[in-house]
Amino acid sequence: MTSKELLYVEDALGHETFMKTSSEQTAFKLQDPTLASYVTELTQKHTELFNKFLNLL
């Protein structure tokens, strides 16, 4: 893996961490159970994406 590719993966990991944390916090604050459930699914999706990027290393 080139250094440029490594920088891209590291950047993507940072973005996925931010999105996961943001969606977790949002789901906790939401009062609508349907919307909270959807945002929780987004949290899981961002966790999966984080793990896929991590496996590239």
C-alpha positions in Angstrom: 0.0 0.0 0.0 1.4 3.4 -1.0 1.7 6.2 1.5 -1.1 8.1 -0.4 -3.4 5.1 -0.1 -2.6 4.8 3.6 -3.5 8.4 4.2 -6.8 7.8 2.4 -7.6 4.8 4.6 -6.6 6.7 7.8 -8.9 9.6 6.7 -11.8 7.2 6.0 -11.3 5.6 9.4 -11.5 9.0 11.0 -14.7 9.9 9.1 -16.4 6.6 10.0 -15.4 7.0 13.7 -17.0 10.5 13.6 -20.2 9.3 11.9 -20.5 6.3 14.3 -20.1 8.5 17.4 -22.5 11.2 16.0 -25.2 8.7 15.2 -24.9 7.0 18.6 -25.3 10.3 20.3 -28.2 11.3 18.1 -30.1 8.0 18.5 -29.8 8.3 22.3 -31.3 11.8 22.2 -34.2 11.0 19.8 -37.6 10.5 21.3 -39.3 9.1 18.2 -38.6 5.3 18.5 -38.9 4.7 14.7 -36.3 7.4 14.0 -34.1 6.3 16.8 -34.2 2.8 15.4 -33.2 4.0 12.0 -30.3 6.1 13.3 -29.2 3.0 15.3 -29.1 1.1 12.0 -26.9 3.9 10.6 -24.6 3.4 13.6 -24.2 -0.3 12.8 -23.6 0.5 9.1 -20.8 2.9 10.0 -19.3 0.3 12.4 -19.3 -2.2 9.5 -17.7 0.4 7.2 -15.0 1.2 9.8 -14.2 -2.5 10.1 -13.9 -2.9 6.3 -11.5 0.0 6.1 -9.5 -1.3 9.1 -9.2 -4.7 7.4 -7.4 -3.0 4.5 -4.5 -2.3 6.7 
